[in-house]
Amino acid sequence: MTAVKAIQRNRLRRIGSANKNLTQEVNVLKTLCHINIVKLHEVIDDPQNSKIFLVMDYLPEGTLSDKLQDPEYE
């Protein structure tokens, strides 16, 4: 199963060098294959759209942030 993460383009511009960082991160994630790293399958960057879409593996257990906030998670 896959999931799509949408990133607002204007948010990247506000962060400054985030666009360059995103490009580097995408290039690294596309090459990695590890049980503890979400697999990135594709990036959809449509200049006519205000978003960049990342197609990744779906993780039904939730995000790392969710896990870290859960008092039962150790």
PDB file of N, H, CA, C and O in Angstrom:
ATOM      1  N   MET A   1       0.835  -1.175   0.000  1.00  0.00           N
ATOM      2  CA  MET A   1       0.000   0.000   0.000  1.00  0.00           C
ATOM      3  C   MET A   1       0.887   1.248   0.000  1.00  0.00           C
ATOM      4  O   MET A   1       1.981   1.255   0.563  1.00  0.00           O
ATOM      5  N   THR A   2       0.388   2.289  -0.640  1.00  0.00           N
ATOM      6  H   THR A   2      -0.501   2.283  -1.098  1.00  0.00           H
ATOM      7  CA  THR A   2       1.153   3.528  -0.685  1.00  0.00           C
ATOM      8  C   THR A   2       0.352   4.675  -0.088  1.00  0.00           C
ATOM      9  O   THR A   2      -0.868   4.605   0.060  1.00  0.00           O
ATOM     10  N   ALA A   3       1.074   5.720   0.246  1.00  0.00           N
ATOM     11  H   ALA A   3       2.065   5.777   0.126  1.00  0.00           H
ATOM     12  CA  ALA A   3       0.476   6.949   0.766  1.00  0.00           C
ATOM     13  C   ALA A   3       1.091   8.115   0.012  1.00  0.00           C
ATOM     14  O   ALA A   3       2.202   8.014  -0.509  1.00  0.00           O
ATOM     15  N   VAL A   4       0.366   9.217  -0.043  1.00  0.00           N
ATOM     16  H   VAL A   4      -0.537   9.299   0.380  1.00  0.00           H
ATOM     17  CA  VAL A   4       0.870  10.413  -0.718  1.00  0.00           C
ATOM     18  C   VAL A   4       0.953  11.539   0.301  1.00  0.00           C
ATOM     19  O   VAL A   4      -0.027  11.857   0.975  1.00  0.00           O
ATOM     20  N   LYS A   5       2.133  12.138   0.404  1.00  0.00           N
ATOM     21  H   LYS A   5       2.929  11.880  -0.143  1.00  0.00           H
ATOM     22  CA  LYS A   5       2.356  13.276   1.292  1.00  0.00           C
ATOM     23  C   LYS A   5       2.447  14.519   0.425  1.00  0.00           C
ATOM     24  O   LYS A   5       3.233  14.557  -0.522  1.00  0.00           O
ATOM     25  N   ALA A   6       1.653  15.536   0.737  1.00  0.00           N
ATOM     26  H   ALA A   6       1.015  15.504   1.506  1.00  0.00           H
ATOM     27  CA  ALA A   6       1.660  16.789  -0.024  1.00  0.00           C
ATOM     28  C   ALA A   6       2.415  17.859   0.765  1.00  0.00           C
ATOM     29  O   ALA A   6       2.181  18.044   1.960  1.00  0.00           O
ATOM     30  N   ILE A   7       3.318  18.557   0.087  1.00  0.00           N
ATOM     31  H   ILE A   7       3.508  18.406  -0.883  1.00  0.00           H
ATOM     32  CA  ILE A   7       4.089  19.640   0.701  1.00  0.00           C
ATOM     33  C   ILE A   7       3.759  20.922  -0.049  1.00  0.00           C
ATOM     34  O   ILE A   7       3.899  20.988  -1.270  1.00  0.00           O
ATOM     35  N   GLN A   8       3.322  21.933   0.681  1.00  0.00           N
ATOM     36  H   GLN A   8       3.208  21.879   1.673  1.00  0.00           H
ATOM     37  CA  GLN A   8       2.998  23.223   0.076  1.00  0.00           C
ATOM     38  C   GLN A   8       4.269  23.907  -0.431  1.00  0.00           C
ATOM     39  O   GLN A   8       5.244  24.050   0.306  1.00  0.00           O
ATOM     40  N   ARG A   9       4.245  24.321  -1.681  1.00  0.00           N
ATOM     41  H   ARG A   9       3.453  24.205  -2.280  1.00  0.00           H
ATOM     42  CA  ARG A   9       5.385  25.003  -2.292  1.00  0.00           C
ATOM     43  C   ARG A   9       5.740  26.310  -1.567  1.00  0.00           C
ATOM     44  O   ARG A   9       6.916  26.606  -1.356  1.00  0.00           O
ATOM     45  N   ASN A  10       4.714  27.093  -1.187  1.00  0.00           N
ATOM     46  H   ASN A  10       3.758  26.853  -1.358  1.00  0.00           H
ATOM     47  CA  ASN A  10       4.991  28.372  -0.533  1.00  0.00           C
ATOM     48  C   ASN A  10       5.643  28.173   0.832  1.00  0.00           C
ATOM     49  O   ASN A  10       6.354  29.056   1.312  1.00  0.00           O
ATOM     50  N   ARG A  11       5.411  27.039   1.450  1.00  0.00           N
ATOM     51  H   ARG A  11       4.833  26.322   1.060  1.00  0.00           H
ATOM     52  CA  ARG A  11       6.064  26.742   2.731  1.00  0.00           C
ATOM     53  C   ARG A  11       7.565  26.534   2.525  1.00  0.00           C
ATOM     54  O   ARG A  11       8.370  26.931   3.367  1.00  0.00           O
ATOM     55  N   LEU A  12       7.935  25.917   1.416  1.00  0.00           N
ATOM     56  H   LEU A  12       7.281  25.594   0.732  1.00  0.00           H
ATOM     57  CA  LEU A  12       9.347  25.710   1.120  1.00  0.00           C
ATOM     58  C   LEU A  12      10.052  27.043   0.882  1.00  0.00           C
ATOM     59  O   LEU A  12      11.193  27.224   1.306  1.00  0.00           O
ATOM     60  N   ARG A  13       9.391  27.961   0.218  1.00  0.00           N
ATOM     61  H   ARG A  13       8.464  27.813  -0.126  1.00  0.00           H
ATOM     62  CA  ARG A  13       9.996  29.273  -0.055  1.00  0.00           C
ATOM     63  C   ARG A  13      10.243  30.040   1.231  1.00  0.00           C
ATOM     64  O   ARG A  13      11.251  30.736   1.352  1.00  0.00           O
ATOM     65  N   ARG A  14       9.332  29.922   2.198  1.00  0.00           N
ATOM     66  H   ARG A  14       8.513  29.357   2.099  1.00  0.00           H
ATOM     67  CA  ARG A  14       9.496  30.633   3.471  1.00  0.00           C
ATOM     68  C   ARG A  14      10.679  30.095   4.263  1.00  0.00           C
ATOM     69  O   ARG A  14      11.325  30.837   5.003  1.00  0.00           O
ATOM     70  N   ILE A  15      10.957  28.830   4.113  1.00  0.00           N
ATOM     71  H   ILE A  15      10.432  28.227   3.512  1.00  0.00           H
ATOM     72  CA  ILE A  15      12.032  28.206   4.882  1.00  0.00           C
ATOM     73  C   ILE A  15      13.405  28.582   4.307  1.00  0.00           C
ATOM     74  O   ILE A  15      14.414  28.460   5.002  1.00  0.00           O
ATOM     75  N   GLY A  16      13.453  29.025   3.085  1.00  0.00           N
ATOM     76  H   GLY A  16      12.633  29.124   2.521  1.00  0.00           H
ATOM     77  CA  GLY A  16      14.714  29.459   2.489  1.00  0.00           C
ATOM     78  C   GLY A  16      15.376  28.364   1.698  1.00  0.00           C
ATOM     79  O   GLY A  16      14.957  28.074   0.578  1.00  0.00           O
ATOM     80  N   SER A  17      16.392  27.753   2.245  1.00  0.00           N
ATOM     81  H   SER A  17      16.732  27.989   3.155  1.00  0.00           H
ATOM     82  CA  SER A  17      17.143  26.722   1.524  1.00  0.00           C
ATOM     83  C   SER A  17      16.460  25.369   1.584  1.00  0.00           C
ATOM     84  O   SER A  17      17.059  24.362   1.208  1.00  0.00           O
ATOM     85  N   ALA A  18      15.237  25.323   2.042  1.00  0.00           N
ATOM     86  H   ALA A  18      14.750  26.141   2.348  1.00  0.00           H
ATOM     87  CA  ALA A  18      14.526  24.049   2.190  1.00  0.00           C
ATOM     88  C   ALA A  18      14.342  23.341   0.858  1.00  0.00           C
ATOM     89  O   ALA A  18      14.327  22.111   0.814  1.00  0.00           O
ATOM     90  N   ASN A  19      14.204  24.090  -0.225  1.00  0.00           N
ATOM     91  H   ASN A  19      14.216  25.089  -0.190  1.00  0.00           H
ATOM     92  CA  ASN A  19      14.023  23.463  -1.537  1.00  0.00           C
ATOM     93  C   ASN A  19      15.243  22.633  -1.908  1.00  0.00           C
ATOM     94  O   ASN A  19      15.108  21.517  -2.410  1.00  0.00           O
ATOM     95  N   LYS A  20      16.430  23.170  -1.664  1.00  0.00           N
ATOM     96  H   LYS A  20      16.540  24.077  -1.256  1.00  0.00           H
ATOM     97  CA  LYS A  20      17.666  22.432  -1.928  1.00  0.00           C
ATOM     98  C   LYS A  20      17.762  21.218  -1.004  1.00  0.00           C
ATOM     99  O   LYS A  20      18.162  20.134  -1.428  1.00  0.00           O
ATOM    100  N   ASN A  21      17.390  21.414   0.259  1.00  0.00           N
ATOM    101  H   ASN A  21      17.065  22.295   0.603  1.00  0.00           H
ATOM    102  CA  ASN A  21      17.425  20.310   1.220  1.00  0.00           C
ATOM    103  C   ASN A  21      16.437  19.211   0.834  1.00  0.00           C
ATOM    104  O   ASN A  21      16.741  18.025   0.964  1.00  0.00           O
ATOM    105  N   LEU A  22      15.257  19.607   0.358  1.00  0.00           N
ATOM    106  H   LEU A  22      15.010  20.570   0.252  1.00  0.00           H
ATOM    107  CA  LEU A  22      14.262  18.625  -0.070  1.00  0.00           C
ATOM    108  C   LEU A  22      14.789  17.807  -1.241  1.00  0.00           C
ATOM    109  O   LEU A  22      14.616  16.589  -1.274  1.00  0.00           O
ATOM    110  N   THR A  23      15.423  18.457  -2.189  1.00  0.00           N
ATOM    111  H   THR A  23      15.563  19.447  -2.162  1.00  0.00           H
ATOM    112  CA  THR A  23      15.988  17.754  -3.346  1.00  0.00           C
ATOM    113  C   THR A  23      17.029  16.739  -2.901  1.00  0.00           C
ATOM    114  O   THR A  23      17.041  15.608  -3.386  1.00  0.00           O
ATOM    115  N   GLN A  24      17.899  17.133  -1.987  1.00  0.00           N
ATOM    116  H   GLN A  24      17.890  18.052  -1.594  1.00  0.00           H
ATOM    117  CA  GLN A  24      18.923  16.214  -1.482  1.00  0.00           C
ATOM    118  C   GLN A  24      18.293  15.049  -0.732  1.00  0.00           C
ATOM    119  O   GLN A  24      18.703  13.901  -0.904  1.00  0.00           O
ATOM    120  N   GLU A  25      17.300  15.341   0.095  1.00  0.00           N
ATOM    121  H   GLU A  25      16.967  16.273   0.234  1.00  0.00           H
ATOM    122  CA  GLU A  25      16.643  14.291   0.869  1.00  0.00           C
ATOM    123  C   GLU A  25      15.927  13.306  -0.047  1.00  0.00           C
ATOM    124  O   GLU A  25      15.980  12.098   0.180  1.00  0.00           O
ATOM    125  N   VAL A  26      15.262  13.811  -1.075  1.00  0.00           N
ATOM    126  H   VAL A  26      15.219  14.793  -1.259  1.00  0.00           H
ATOM    127  CA  VAL A  26      14.574  12.948  -2.031  1.00  0.00           C
ATOM    128  C   VAL A  26      15.562  12.024  -2.723  1.00  0.00           C
ATOM    129  O   VAL A  26      15.306  10.827  -2.855  1.00  0.00           O
ATOM    130  N   ASN A  27      16.684  12.568  -3.165  1.00  0.00           N
ATOM    131  H   ASN A  27      16.891  13.541  -3.058  1.00  0.00           H
ATOM    132  CA  ASN A  27      17.690  11.755  -3.843  1.00  0.00           C
ATOM    133  C   ASN A  27      18.220  10.645  -2.945  1.00  0.00           C
ATOM    134  O   ASN A  27      18.458   9.532  -3.413  1.00  0.00           O
ATOM    135  N   VAL A  28      18.404  10.931  -1.679  1.00  0.00           N
ATOM    136  H   VAL A  28      18.211  11.835  -1.299  1.00  0.00           H
ATOM    137  CA  VAL A  28      18.887   9.918  -0.740  1.00  0.00           C
ATOM    138  C   VAL A  28      17.804   8.882  -0.459  1.00  0.00           C
ATOM    139  O   VAL A  28      18.072   7.681  -0.490  1.00  0.00           O
ATOM    140  N   LEU A  29      16.584   9.338  -0.185  1.00  0.00           N
ATOM    141  H   LEU A  29      16.366  10.314  -0.160  1.00  0.00           H
ATOM    142  CA  LEU A  29      15.495   8.421   0.152  1.00  0.00           C
ATOM    143  C   LEU A  29      15.159   7.460  -0.986  1.00  0.00           C
ATOM    144  O   LEU A  29      14.786   6.313  -0.743  1.00  0.00           O
ATOM    145  N   LYS A  30      15.290   7.925  -2.214  1.00  0.00           N
ATOM    146  H   LYS A  30      15.593   8.857  -2.411  1.00  0.00           H
ATOM    147  CA  LYS A  30      14.983   7.049  -3.351  1.00  0.00           C
ATOM    148  C   LYS A  30      15.968   5.893  -3.464  1.00  0.00           C
ATOM    149  O   LYS A  30      15.636   4.859  -4.045  1.00  0.00           O
ATOM    150  N   THR A  31      17.158   6.045  -2.928  1.00  0.00           N
ATOM    151  H   THR A  31      17.427   6.884  -2.456  1.00  0.00           H
ATOM    152  CA  THR A  31      18.173   4.991  -3.041  1.00  0.00           C
ATOM    153  C   THR A  31      18.201   4.061  -1.832  1.00  0.00           C
ATOM    154  O   THR A  31      18.772   2.974  -1.915  1.00  0.00           O
ATOM    155  N   LEU A  32      17.603   4.456  -0.719  1.00  0.00           N
ATOM    156  H   LEU A  32      17.138   5.339  -0.651  1.00  0.00           H
ATOM    157  CA  LEU A  32      17.678   3.664   0.504  1.00  0.00           C
ATOM    158  C   LEU A  32      16.660   2.531   0.517  1.00  0.00           C
ATOM    159  O   LEU A  32      15.551   2.652  -0.003  1.00  0.00           O
ATOM    160  N   CYS A  33      17.071   1.442   1.121  1.00  0.00           N
ATOM    161  H   CYS A  33      17.972   1.343   1.544  1.00  0.00           H
ATOM    162  CA  CYS A  33      16.178   0.308   1.327  1.00  0.00           C
ATOM    163  C   CYS A  33      16.519  -0.284   2.692  1.00  0.00           C
ATOM    164  O   CYS A  33      17.451  -1.077   2.824  1.00  0.00           O
ATOM    165  N   HIS A  34      15.746   0.115   3.707  1.00  0.00           N
ATOM    166  H   HIS A  34      14.989   0.759   3.600  1.00  0.00           H
ATOM    167  CA  HIS A  34      16.010  -0.321   5.073  1.00  0.00           C
ATOM    168  C   HIS A  34      14.686  -0.469   5.806  1.00  0.00           C
ATOM    169  O   HIS A  34      13.757   0.302   5.568  1.00  0.00           O
ATOM    170  N   ILE A  35      14.591  -1.431   6.677  1.00  0.00           N
ATOM    171  H   ILE A  35      15.345  -2.058   6.871  1.00  0.00           H
ATOM    172  CA  ILE A  35      13.349  -1.726   7.389  1.00  0.00           C
ATOM    173  C   ILE A  35      12.875  -0.552   8.249  1.00  0.00           C
ATOM    174  O   ILE A  35      11.675  -0.422   8.490  1.00  0.00           O
ATOM    175  N   ASN A  36      13.785   0.302   8.715  1.00  0.00           N
ATOM    176  H   ASN A  36      14.760   0.196   8.520  1.00  0.00           H
ATOM    177  CA  ASN A  36      13.425   1.417   9.586  1.00  0.00           C
ATOM    178  C   ASN A  36      13.256   2.745   8.853  1.00  0.00           C
ATOM    179  O   ASN A  36      13.071   3.782   9.490  1.00  0.00           O
ATOM    180  N   ILE A  37      13.317   2.725   7.538  1.00  0.00           N
ATOM    181  H   ILE A  37      13.468   1.882   7.021  1.00  0.00           H
ATOM    182  CA  ILE A  37      13.185   3.946   6.747  1.00  0.00           C
ATOM    183  C   ILE A  37      12.042   3.766   5.758  1.00  0.00           C
ATOM    184  O   ILE A  37      11.989   2.777   5.026  1.00  0.00           O
ATOM    185  N   VAL A  38      11.130   4.731   5.744  1.00  0.00           N
ATOM    186  H   VAL A  38      11.173   5.534   6.338  1.00  0.00           H
ATOM    187  CA  VAL A  38       9.988   4.687   4.826  1.00  0.00           C
ATOM    188  C   VAL A  38      10.510   4.766   3.401  1.00  0.00           C
ATOM    189  O   VAL A  38      11.341   5.616   3.083  1.00  0.00           O
ATOM    190  N   LYS A  39      10.023   3.880   2.548  1.00  0.00           N
ATOM    191  H   LYS A  39       9.347   3.189   2.807  1.00  0.00           H
ATOM    192  CA  LYS A  39      10.441   3.844   1.151  1.00  0.00           C
ATOM    193  C   LYS A  39       9.736   4.946   0.360  1.00  0.00           C
ATOM    194  O   LYS A  39       8.509   5.039   0.360  1.00  0.00           O
ATOM    195  N   LEU A  40      10.529   5.773  -0.310  1.00  0.00           N
ATOM    196  H   LEU A  40      11.526   5.697  -0.311  1.00  0.00           H
ATOM    197  CA  LEU A  40      10.004   6.806  -1.197  1.00  0.00           C
ATOM    198  C   LEU A  40      10.011   6.243  -2.608  1.00  0.00           C
ATOM    199  O   LEU A  40      11.060   5.865  -3.129  1.00  0.00           O
ATOM    200  N   HIS A  41       8.836   6.188  -3.224  1.00  0.00           N
ATOM    201  H   HIS A  41       7.984   6.495  -2.801  1.00  0.00           H
ATOM    202  CA  HIS A  41       8.718   5.598  -4.554  1.00  0.00           C
ATOM    203  C   HIS A  41       8.811   6.631  -5.665  1.00  0.00           C
ATOM    204  O   HIS A  41       9.447   6.391  -6.691  1.00  0.00           O
ATOM    205  N   GLU A  42       8.183   7.773  -5.464  1.00  0.00           N
ATOM    206  H   GLU A  42       7.666   7.968  -4.630  1.00  0.00           H
ATOM    207  CA  GLU A  42       8.110   8.758  -6.551  1.00  0.00           C
ATOM    208  C   GLU A  42       7.854  10.139  -5.995  1.00  0.00           C
ATOM    209  O   GLU A  42       7.267  10.298  -4.925  1.00  0.00           O
ATOM    210  N   VAL A  43       8.306  11.144  -6.742  1.00  0.00           N
ATOM    211  H   VAL A  43       8.783  11.014  -7.612  1.00  0.00           H
ATOM    212  CA  VAL A  43       8.024  12.534  -6.422  1.00  0.00           C
ATOM    213  C   VAL A  43       7.293  13.134  -7.610  1.00  0.00           C
ATOM    214  O   VAL A  43       7.744  13.026  -8.751  1.00  0.00           O
ATOM    215  N   ILE A  44       6.168  13.763  -7.335  1.00  0.00           N
ATOM    216  H   ILE A  44       5.802  13.851  -6.409  1.00  0.00           H
ATOM    217  CA  ILE A  44       5.392  14.413  -8.396  1.00  0.00           C
ATOM    218  C   ILE A  44       5.498  15.913  -8.164  1.00  0.00           C
ATOM    219  O   ILE A  44       4.955  16.449  -7.197  1.00  0.00           O
ATOM    220  N   ASP A  45       6.200  16.572  -9.059  1.00  0.00           N
ATOM    221  H   ASP A  45       6.641  16.137  -9.844  1.00  0.00           H
ATOM    222  CA  ASP A  45       6.437  18.012  -8.950  1.00  0.00           C
ATOM    223  C   ASP A  45       5.830  18.685 -10.175  1.00  0.00           C
ATOM    224  O   ASP A  45       6.460  18.775 -11.229  1.00  0.00           O
ATOM    225  N   ASP A  46       4.609  19.148 -10.019  1.00  0.00           N
ATOM    226  H   ASP A  46       4.098  19.074  -9.163  1.00  0.00           H
ATOM    227  CA  ASP A  46       3.891  19.793 -11.116  1.00  0.00           C
ATOM    228  C   ASP A  46       3.985  21.304 -10.931  1.00  0.00           C
ATOM    229  O   ASP A  46       3.426  21.834  -9.971  1.00  0.00           O
ATOM    230  N   PRO A  47       4.678  22.011 -11.823  1.00  0.00           N
ATOM    231  CA  PRO A  47       4.847  23.462 -11.677  1.00  0.00           C
ATOM    232  C   PRO A  47       3.516  24.228 -11.657  1.00  0.00           C
ATOM    233  O   PRO A  47       3.459  25.340 -11.131  1.00  0.00           O
ATOM    234  N   GLN A  48       2.458  23.658 -12.213  1.00  0.00           N
ATOM    235  H   GLN A  48       2.504  22.755 -12.641  1.00  0.00           H
ATOM    236  CA  GLN A  48       1.160  24.319 -12.229  1.00  0.00           C
ATOM    237  C   GLN A  48       0.425  24.173 -10.895  1.00  0.00           C
ATOM    238  O   GLN A  48      -0.566  24.861 -10.650  1.00  0.00           O
ATOM    239  N   ASN A  49       0.906  23.288 -10.047  1.00  0.00           N
ATOM    240  H   ASN A  49       1.711  22.729 -10.246  1.00  0.00           H
ATOM    241  CA  ASN A  49       0.257  23.012  -8.774  1.00  0.00           C
ATOM    242  C   ASN A  49       1.022  23.701  -7.650  1.00  0.00           C
ATOM    243  O   ASN A  49       2.222  23.945  -7.776  1.00  0.00           O
ATOM    244  N   SER A  50       0.344  24.012  -6.564  1.00  0.00           N
ATOM    245  H   SER A  50      -0.631  23.814  -6.462  1.00  0.00           H
ATOM    246  CA  SER A  50       0.996  24.669  -5.432  1.00  0.00           C
ATOM    247  C   SER A  50       1.611  23.665  -4.461  1.00  0.00           C
ATOM    248  O   SER A  50       2.066  24.038  -3.380  1.00  0.00           O
ATOM    249  N   LYS A  51       1.624  22.379  -4.854  1.00  0.00           N
ATOM    250  H   LYS A  51       1.254  22.076  -5.733  1.00  0.00           H
ATOM    251  CA  LYS A  51       2.141  21.344  -3.963  1.00  0.00           C
ATOM    252  C   LYS A  51       3.115  20.421  -4.685  1.00  0.00           C
ATOM    253  O   LYS A  51       3.093  20.280  -5.908  1.00  0.00           O
ATOM    254  N   ILE A  52       3.968  19.800  -3.881  1.00  0.00           N
ATOM    255  H   ILE A  52       3.987  19.914  -2.887  1.00  0.00           H
ATOM    256  CA  ILE A  52       4.842  18.718  -4.337  1.00  0.00           C
ATOM    257  C   ILE A  52       4.332  17.469  -3.631  1.00  0.00           C
ATOM    258  O   ILE A  52       4.072  17.495  -2.428  1.00  0.00           O
ATOM    259  N   PHE A  53       4.191  16.379  -4.373  1.00  0.00           N
ATOM    260  H   PHE A  53       4.402  16.358  -5.350  1.00  0.00           H
ATOM    261  CA  PHE A  53       3.637  15.147  -3.811  1.00  0.00           C
ATOM    262  C   PHE A  53       4.711  14.078  -3.707  1.00  0.00           C
ATOM    263  O   PHE A  53       5.441  13.828  -4.666  1.00  0.00           O
ATOM    264  N   LEU A  54       4.808  13.450  -2.544  1.00  0.00           N
ATOM    265  H   LEU A  54       4.215  13.653  -1.765  1.00  0.00           H
ATOM    266  CA  LEU A  54       5.741  12.347  -2.316  1.00  0.00           C
ATOM    267  C   LEU A  54       4.934  11.062  -2.173  1.00  0.00           C
ATOM    268  O   LEU A  54       4.071  10.961  -1.302  1.00  0.00           O
ATOM    269  N   VAL A  55       5.212  10.086  -3.021  1.00  0.00           N
ATOM    270  H   VAL A  55       5.914  10.168  -3.729  1.00  0.00           H
ATOM    271  CA  VAL A  55       4.522   8.793  -2.964  1.00  0.00           C
ATOM    272  C   VAL A  55       5.425   7.847  -2.173  1.00  0.00           C
ATOM    273  O   VAL A  55       6.540   7.537  -2.591  1.00  0.00           O
ATOM    274  N   MET A  56       4.923   7.397  -1.029  1.00  0.00           N
ATOM    275  H   MET A  56       4.017   7.649  -0.690  1.00  0.00           H
ATOM    276  CA  MET A  56       5.720   6.607  -0.093  1.00  0.00           C
ATOM    277  C   MET A  56       4.946   5.370   0.345  1.00  0.00           C
ATOM    278  O   MET A  56       3.748   5.252   0.087  1.00  0.00           O
ATOM    279  N   ASP A  57       5.643   4.451   1.010  1.00  0.00           N
ATOM    280  H   ASP A  57       6.616   4.548   1.219  1.00  0.00           H
ATOM    281  CA  ASP A  57       4.959   3.322   1.624  1.00  0.00           C
ATOM    282  C   ASP A  57       4.024   3.840   2.710  1.00  0.00           C
ATOM    283  O   ASP A  57       4.340   4.802   3.409  1.00  0.00           O
ATOM    284  N   TYR A  58       2.879   3.197   2.843  1.00  0.00           N
ATOM    285  H   TYR A  58       2.622   2.415   2.275  1.00  0.00           H
ATOM    286  CA  TYR A  58       1.924   3.542   3.885  1.00  0.00           C
ATOM    287  C   TYR A  58       2.282   2.790   5.160  1.00  0.00           C
ATOM    288  O   TYR A  58       2.510   1.580   5.134  1.00  0.00           O
ATOM    289  N   LEU A  59       2.329   3.512   6.274  1.00  0.00           N
ATOM    290  H   LEU A  59       2.144   4.494   6.296  1.00  0.00           H
ATOM    291  CA  LEU A  59       2.616   2.898   7.567  1.00  0.00           C
ATOM    292  C   LEU A  59       1.381   3.027   8.450  1.00  0.00           C
ATOM    293  O   LEU A  59       1.121   4.103   8.988  1.00  0.00           O
ATOM    294  N   PRO A  60       0.617   1.950   8.609  1.00  0.00           N
ATOM    295  CA  PRO A  60      -0.641   2.036   9.354  1.00  0.00           C
ATOM    296  C   PRO A  60      -0.463   2.313  10.843  1.00  0.00           C
ATOM    297  O   PRO A  60      -1.425   2.681  11.517  1.00  0.00           O
ATOM    298  N   GLU A  61       0.731   2.145  11.358  1.00  0.00           N
ATOM    299  H   GLU A  61       1.512   1.846  10.810  1.00  0.00           H
ATOM    300  CA  GLU A  61       0.963   2.356  12.792  1.00  0.00           C
ATOM    301  C   GLU A  61       1.062   3.829  13.160  1.00  0.00           C
ATOM    302  O   GLU A  61       1.081   4.150  14.348  1.00  0.00           O
ATOM    303  N   GLY A  62       1.125   4.741  12.187  1.00  0.00           N
ATOM    304  H   GLY A  62       1.109   4.480  11.222  1.00  0.00           H
ATOM    305  CA  GLY A  62       1.217   6.170  12.470  1.00  0.00           C
ATOM    306  C   GLY A  62       2.628   6.693  12.274  1.00  0.00           C
ATOM    307  O   GLY A  62       3.513   5.987  11.791  1.00  0.00           O
ATOM    308  N   THR A  63       2.813   7.935  12.658  1.00  0.00           N
ATOM    309  H   THR A  63       2.093   8.508  13.051  1.00  0.00           H
ATOM    310  CA  THR A  63       4.095   8.603  12.452  1.00  0.00           C
ATOM    311  C   THR A  63       5.010   8.418  13.659  1.00  0.00           C
ATOM    312  O   THR A  63       4.569   8.012  14.735  1.00  0.00           O
ATOM    313  N   LEU A  64       6.266   8.716  13.464  1.00  0.00           N
ATOM    314  H   LEU A  64       6.624   9.046  12.591  1.00  0.00           H
ATOM    315  CA  LEU A  64       7.224   8.676  14.571  1.00  0.00           C
ATOM    316  C   LEU A  64       6.814   9.678  15.644  1.00  0.00           C
ATOM    317  O   LEU A  64       6.918   9.397  16.838  1.00  0.00           O
ATOM    318  N   SER A  65       6.353  10.834  15.219  1.00  0.00           N
ATOM    319  H   SER A  65       6.268  11.063  14.249  1.00  0.00           H
ATOM    320  CA  SER A  65       5.896  11.854  16.169  1.00  0.00           C
ATOM    321  C   SER A  65       4.763  11.316  17.045  1.00  0.00           C
ATOM    322  O   SER A  65       4.740  11.551  18.253  1.00  0.00           O
ATOM    323  N   ASP A  66       3.827  10.596  16.431  1.00  0.00           N
ATOM    324  H   ASP A  66       3.845  10.405  15.449  1.00  0.00           H
ATOM    325  CA  ASP A  66       2.738   9.978  17.196  1.00  0.00           C
ATOM    326  C   ASP A  66       3.284   9.010  18.239  1.00  0.00           C
ATOM    327  O   ASP A  66       2.847   9.002  19.390  1.00  0.00           O
ATOM    328  N   LYS A  67       4.230   8.208  17.822  1.00  0.00           N
ATOM    329  H   LYS A  67       4.585   8.214  16.887  1.00  0.00           H
ATOM    330  CA  LYS A  67       4.806   7.205  18.731  1.00  0.00           C
ATOM    331  C   LYS A  67       5.529   7.863  19.898  1.00  0.00           C
ATOM    332  O   LYS A  67       5.408   7.412  21.037  1.00  0.00           O
ATOM    333  N   LEU A  68       6.280   8.926  19.625  1.00  0.00           N
ATOM    334  H   LEU A  68       6.378   9.293  18.700  1.00  0.00           H
ATOM    335  CA  LEU A  68       7.048   9.591  20.677  1.00  0.00           C
ATOM    336  C   LEU A  68       6.143  10.296  21.688  1.00  0.00           C
ATOM    337  O   LEU A  68       6.535  10.478  22.841  1.00  0.00           O
ATOM    338  N   GLN A  69       4.954  10.690  21.279  1.00  0.00           N
ATOM    339  H   GLN A  69       4.635  10.542  20.343  1.00  0.00           H
ATOM    340  CA  GLN A  69       4.015  11.353  22.182  1.00  0.00           C
ATOM    341  C   GLN A  69       3.167  10.362  22.973  1.00  0.00           C
ATOM    342  O   GLN A  69       2.499  10.745  23.934  1.00  0.00           O
ATOM    343  N   ASP A  70       3.189   9.095  22.575  1.00  0.00           N
ATOM    344  H   ASP A  70       3.731   8.784  21.795  1.00  0.00           H
ATOM    345  CA  ASP A  70       2.403   8.064  23.240  1.00  0.00           C
ATOM    346  C   ASP A  70       3.121   7.633  24.520  1.00  0.00           C
ATOM    347  O   ASP A  70       4.250   7.146  24.447  1.00  0.00           O
ATOM    348  N   PRO A  71       2.493   7.801  25.696  1.00  0.00           N
ATOM    349  CA  PRO A  71       3.158   7.429  26.961  1.00  0.00           C
ATOM    350  C   PRO A  71       3.445   5.929  27.076  1.00  0.00           C
ATOM    351  O   PRO A  71       4.315   5.530  27.850  1.00  0.00           O
ATOM    352  N   GLU A  72       2.729   5.093  26.319  1.00  0.00           N
ATOM    353  H   GLU A  72       2.022   5.417  25.691  1.00  0.00           H
ATOM    354  CA  GLU A  72       2.954   3.651  26.377  1.00  0.00           C
ATOM    355  C   GLU A  72       4.090   3.195  25.465  1.00  0.00           C
ATOM    356  O   GLU A  72       4.532   2.050  25.556  1.00  0.00           O
ATOM    357  N   TYR A  73       4.565   4.079  24.587  1.00  0.00           N
ATOM    358  H   TYR A  73       4.206   5.009  24.513  1.00  0.00           H
ATOM    359  CA  TYR A  73       5.635   3.720  23.643  1.00  0.00           C
ATOM    360  C   TYR A  73       6.981   3.827  24.355  1.00  0.00           C
ATOM    361  O   TYR A  73       7.277   4.825  25.012  1.00  0.00           O
ATOM    362  N   GLU A  74       7.775   2.795  24.212  1.00  0.00           N
ATOM    363  H   GLU A  74       7.535   1.984  23.678  1.00  0.00           H
ATOM    364  CA  GLU A  74       9.117   2.810  24.823  1.00  0.00           C
ATOM    365  C   GLU A  74      10.133   2.375  23.832  1.00  0.00           C
ATOM    366  O   GLU A  74      11.321   2.320  24.150  1.00  0.00           O
TER     367      GLU A  74
END
